[in-house]
């Protein structure tokens, strides 16, 4: 009976997090399941860098003594992101009508973390300070995403070139090469025949139509399916199974956990609500569930260290930081330092991964060229001898 009560409390937290992201009032199971997906797709239109500029500018204007409604109106006229400008205008009108700031942030683009911290800032009178911290937090998240994107850009370009070389380019040389060999009564090398067949299939109009249909189905159905909790959980378990991907995924999740905990705790948010906010912003479903379980454990009278240790997802170094922070009474500061350390570690891991991937791709391209040379140069030399 006690276990059922605990599961119900965790389910209620998941439900509450979904409601913060849902613009309409759906109450069905499927509506709750896909609300996070819809919110994620909307959040992509406003980047972390845009949010950082928005919150930072708003904080500076409030510190200068400009009213909140006028500051938001200024933001709506000068923000480069048109969607964010419309949201600022709506919030400005709502605040001007007498509604509180955090209640005015009802648009689905506002993250649960934004609304919770704005509420704390209004209640404590530290709104400019908290908005400044929020801007720094969003800028750090933007920097991490840029580091990840920069790390994978070159391998993706190299992989695309390799794919085009193998599958697309051969179709343009099929006719002249085939004619050259048949005119000399010689068979086309098997490796070239294979390349020509695969390339012809991929460049066929029917294949392109099938690819387009798969893309449409992916956007409309499969993307939602893959964003569902069970599928994501299976995917993350697969990622955490391999040591290389586990190291990067663990670092990313712990960095988000440490960063949000440090930010919320230093802003005066309770430990229970801090873990709930981490769970609402965590993309890893395994860590998300662990955060809600930790919040439930603390609500029942447990301490932070025991709550995180019982979740079974944190590393030994993270537990050490929690223990030292609680003992010294400086948990937010130590968590912030640990989050920065994980950011640097993540960048180094990405650089190491790219340093391994690049030679592998180049070696694959060199091996392909070598195979082509061995299988083509010999027949071509015999062809030249017959001329």
C-alpha positions in Angstrom: 0.0 0.0 0.0 2.9 2.3 0.8 4.5 1.5 -2.5 1.3 2.4 -4.4 1.1 5.7 -2.6 4.7 6.5 -3.5 4.0 5.6 -7.2 0.9 7.8 -7.2 2.9 10.8 -5.8 5.5 10.4 -8.6 2.8 10.0 -11.2 1.2 13.2 -9.9 4.5 15.0 -10.3 4.9 13.8 -13.9 1.3 14.9 -14.5 2.0 18.3 -13.0 5.1 18.7 -15.2 3.1 17.9 -18.3 0.4 20.4 -17.4 3.1 23.2 -17.2 4.0 22.4 -20.8 0.5 21.9 -22.2 -1.3 24.9 -23.7 -4.8 23.2 -23.7 -6.6 21.2 -21.1 -6.3 17.6 -22.4 -6.6 15.1 -19.6 -6.3 11.8 -21.5 -3.4 9.4 -21.1 -2.1 10.0 -24.7 -2.4 13.7 -24.2 -0.2 13.6 -21.1 2.3 11.3 -22.9 2.8 13.5 -25.9 2.6 16.9 -24.1 6.3 16.9 -23.5 6.9 16.2 -27.2 4.7 19.1 -28.3 6.4 21.4 -25.8 9.9 20.3 -27.0 9.0 21.1 -30.6 7.8 24.5 -29.6 10.9 25.2 -27.5 13.1 24.7 -30.5 11.8 27.9 -32.0 13.3 29.9 -29.1 16.9 28.9 -28.5 18.7 29.1 -25.2 20.8 31.9 -26.6 17.6 33.9 -27.3 16.3 33.2 -23.8 19.7 34.3 -22.3 19.6 37.7 -24.1 15.9 38.1 -23.2 16.4 37.5 -19.5 19.7 39.4 -19.3 18.3 42.5 -20.9 15.1 42.3 -18.8 17.2 42.0 -15.6 19.3 45.0 -16.5 16.3 47.2 -17.2 14.7 46.2 -13.9 17.9 47.1 -12.1 17.8 50.5 -13.8 14.4 51.2 -12.3 12.3 50.7 -15.4 8.9 49.1 -14.8 8.3 45.5 -15.6 5.5 46.2 -18.2 7.6 48.8 -19.9 10.7 46.6 -19.9 8.7 43.8 -21.5 7.2 46.2 -24.1 10.8 47.3 -25.0 11.7 43.6 -25.4 8.8 43.0 -27.7 10.0 45.9 -30.0 13.7 45.0 -29.9 13.9 41.2 -29.7 15.2 39.6 -32.9 13.2 36.4 -32.5 9.7 37.2 -33.7 8.0 34.5 -31.6 9.7 35.7 -28.5 8.7 39.3 -29.3 5.0 38.3 -29.6 5.3 36.5 -26.3 6.9 39.5 -24.6 4.1 41.8 -25.9 1.4 39.4 -24.5 3.1 39.2 -21.1 3.5 43.0 -21.0 -0.2 43.5 -21.6 -1.0 40.9 -18.9 1.3 42.5 -16.3 -0.1 46.0 -17.2 -3.6 44.6 -16.4 -2.4 43.7 -12.9 -1.6 40.1 -13.3 1.6 38.8 -11.6 4.6 38.1 -13.8 4.8 34.3 -13.2 1.1 33.9 -13.9 1.5 36.0 -17.1 4.1 33.5 -18.4 1.4 31.1 -19.5 2.7 30.5 -23.0 4.0 27.0 -23.6 7.4 28.4 -24.7 8.1 29.2 -21.1 9.9 26.3 -19.4 8.7 25.2 -16.0 12.1 26.3 -14.6 11.4 29.9 -15.9 8.0 30.1 -14.3 9.1 28.6 -10.9 12.1 30.9 -10.6 10.2 34.0 -11.6 7.7 33.2 -8.9 10.5 32.9 -6.4 11.9 36.2 -7.5 8.6 38.0 -7.1 8.0 36.5 -3.7 11.5 37.3 -2.4 11.9 40.7 -4.1 15.1 39.4 -5.9 13.6 39.2 -9.4 16.5 41.1 -11.2 19.1 38.9 -9.5 17.3 35.7 -10.4 16.7 36.8 -14.0 20.5 37.5 -14.3 21.2 34.0 -13.0 18.6 32.6 -15.4 20.3 34.4 -18.3 23.7 32.9 -17.3 22.2 29.4 -16.9 20.6 29.6 -20.4 23.8 30.9 -21.9 25.7 28.0 -20.4 23.2 25.6 -21.9 23.6 27.3 -25.3 27.4 27.0 -25.0 27.1 23.2 -24.3 24.7 22.7 -27.3 27.1 24.7 -29.5 30.0 22.5 -28.3 28.1 19.3 -29.1 27.0 20.6 -32.5 30.5 21.8 -33.4 31.9 18.4 -32.4 29.6 16.4 -34.6 29.4 18.7 -37.6 32.7 17.7 -39.3 32.1 13.9 -38.9 28.6 14.3 -40.3 30.0 16.3 -43.3 32.6 13.6 -43.9 30.1 10.8 -43.5 27.8 12.6 -46.0 30.6 12.9 -48.5 31.4 9.2 -48.1 27.8 8.3 -48.6 27.5 10.4 -51.7 30.7 8.9 -53.1 29.5 5.4 -52.6 25.8 5.6 -53.4 25.1 8.7 -55.6 28.1 9.6 -57.7 28.5 6.2 -59.5 25.2 6.6 -61.3 26.7 9.4 -63.4 29.5 7.2 -64.6 27.6 4.0 -65.2 26.9 4.5 -69.0 30.4 5.5 -70.1 32.2 2.9 -68.0 29.8 0.1 -69.1 30.1 1.1 -72.7 33.9 1.2 -72.5 34.0 -2.4 -71.1 31.4 -3.9 -73.4 33.0 -2.3 -76.5 36.1 -4.3 -75.6 34.1 -7.5 -75.0 35.0 -7.4 -71.3 32.8 -7.8 -68.2 32.3 -4.9 -65.9 34.1 -5.6 -62.5 31.7 -6.9 -59.9 32.5 -4.1 -57.4 31.5 -1.5 -60.0 28.3 -3.4 -60.9 27.3 -3.4 -57.2 27.9 0.3 -56.9 26.0 1.0 -60.1 23.0 -1.1 -59.0 22.8 0.5 -55.5 23.2 4.0 -56.9 20.5 3.5 -59.6 18.1 2.2 -57.0 18.7 5.2 -54.7 18.4 7.7 -57.5 15.2 6.2 -58.9 12.1 8.4 -58.7 10.1 5.7 -56.9 12.8 5.4 -54.2 12.8 9.2 -53.7 9.0 9.1 -53.3 9.3 6.4 -50.7 11.9 8.4 -48.8 9.6 11.4 -48.9 6.7 9.4 -47.5 8.9 8.0 -44.8 10.0 11.5 -43.9 6.3 12.6 -43.7 5.5 9.6 -41.5 8.5 10.3 -39.4 7.5 13.8 -38.7 3.8 13.0 -38.1 3.9 9.6 -36.3 7.3 8.1 -35.7 8.7 11.2 -34.1 6.0 11.2 -31.5 6.4 7.4 -31.0 10.1 7.8 -30.4 9.4 10.6 -28.0 7.1 8.5 -25.8 8.3 7.5 -22.4 8.7 3.7 -23.0 10.6 4.1 -26.3 12.9 6.8 -24.8 13.6 4.6 -21.8 14.6 1.7 -24.0 16.8 4.0 -26.1 18.6 5.5 -23.2 19.2 2.1 -21.7 20.8 1.1 -24.9 22.9 4.3 -24.8 24.0 3.6 -21.2 24.9 0.0 -22.1 28.0 0.9 -24.1 30.9 2.4 -22.1 31.7 5.2 -24.7 28.2 6.5 -25.1 27.5 6.0 -21.4 30.3 8.2 -20.4 29.0 11.1 -22.5 25.3 10.5 -21.7 26.1 10.3 -17.9 28.1 13.5 -18.1 25.4 15.4 -19.9 22.7 14.2 -17.5 24.7 14.9 -14.4 25.7 18.3 -15.7 22.1 19.2 -16.1 21.2 17.8 -12.7 24.0 19.6 -10.9 23.4 22.9 -12.8 19.7 23.1 -12.1 20.0 22.0 -8.5 22.7 24.6 -7.9 20.7 27.3 -9.6 17.4 26.6 -7.9 18.8 26.0 -4.4 20.9 29.2 -4.5 17.7 31.1 -5.6 15.9 29.9 -2.5 13.8 27.0 -4.0 13.1 24.1 -1.7 14.9 20.8 -2.2 11.7 19.0 -3.1 10.7 21.6 -5.7 14.3 21.7 -7.1 14.3 18.0 -7.8 10.8 18.4 -9.4 12.2 21.2 -11.7 15.1 19.0 -12.7 12.8 16.2 -13.5 10.6 18.5 -15.6 13.6 19.8 -17.6 15.5 16.5 -17.9 15.5 14.8 -21.3 16.9 11.5 -20.0 13.8 9.5 -18.8 15.9 7.4 -16.4 17.2 10.5 -14.7 13.8 12.2 -14.8 12.1 9.4 -12.9 15.0 9.3 -10.4 14.6 13.0 -9.8 10.9 12.6 -9.0 11.7 9.7 -6.7 14.3 11.8 -4.9 11.8 14.6 -4.5 9.3 12.1 -3.0 12.1 10.7 -0.7 13.0 14.2 0.6 9.3 15.1 1.1 9.0 12.1 3.4 11.8 13.5 5.6 15.0 12.1 3.9 18.1 14.1 3.1 19.4 15.0 -0.3 22.4 12.6 -0.3 20.3 9.5 0.6 17.7 10.6 -2.0 20.3 10.7 -4.8 22.1 7.6 -3.6 18.9 5.6 -3.6 18.1 6.6 -7.2 21.1 4.6 -8.3 21.9 6.9 -11.3 24.5 9.3 -9.9 28.2 8.6 -10.1 30.5 8.3 -7.0 32.0 11.7 -7.6 28.6 13.3 -7.7 27.7 11.7 -4.4 30.9 13.0 -2.9 30.1 16.5 -4.0 26.6 16.2 -2.4 28.1 14.9 0.9 30.8 17.6 1.1 28.3 20.3 0.2 25.7 19.2 2.8 28.4 18.9 5.5 29.9 22.3 4.8 26.6 24.0 4.2 27.7 25.1 0.7 25.8 22.7 -1.5 24.8 25.2 -4.2 28.4 26.5 -4.6 29.9 23.1 -4.8 27.2 21.9 -7.2 27.8 24.9 -9.5 31.6 24.2 -9.5 30.9 20.5 -10.3 28.5 21.5 -13.1 31.2 23.7 -14.6 33.8 20.9 -14.3 31.4 18.5 -16.0 31.0 21.0 -18.8 34.7 21.1 -19.4 34.8 17.3 -19.1 32.0 16.9 -21.7 33.9 19.1 -24.2 37.0 17.1 -23.7 35.1 13.8 -24.2 33.6 15.2 -27.4 37.0 16.2 -28.7 38.4 12.7 -27.9 35.4 11.1 -29.6 35.8 13.2 -32.7 39.6 12.5 -32.7 38.7 8.8 -32.9 35.8 9.1 -35.4 37.7 11.3 -38.0 40.6 8.8 -38.6 38.0 5.9 -38.8 36.0 7.7 -41.5 39.1 8.7 -43.4 40.4 5.2 -43.1 37.1 3.9 -44.4 37.2 6.3 -47.4 40.8 5.2 -48.1 39.9 1.5 -47.9 37.0 2.1 -50.3 39.3 3.8 -52.8 41.8 1.0 -52.4 39.2 -1.6 -53.1 38.0 0.3 -56.2 41.6 0.6 -57.4 42.3 -3.1 -57.0 39.1 -4.1 -58.8 39.2 -1.5 -61.5 42.8 -0.8 -62.4 43.5 -4.4 -63.3 40.7 -4.7 -65.9 41.4 -1.2 -67.2 45.0 -2.1 -67.8 44.0 -5.2 -69.7 41.5 -3.1 -71.7 44.2 -0.6 -72.6 46.4 -3.5 -73.8 43.7 -4.7 -76.2 43.4 -1.4 -77.8 
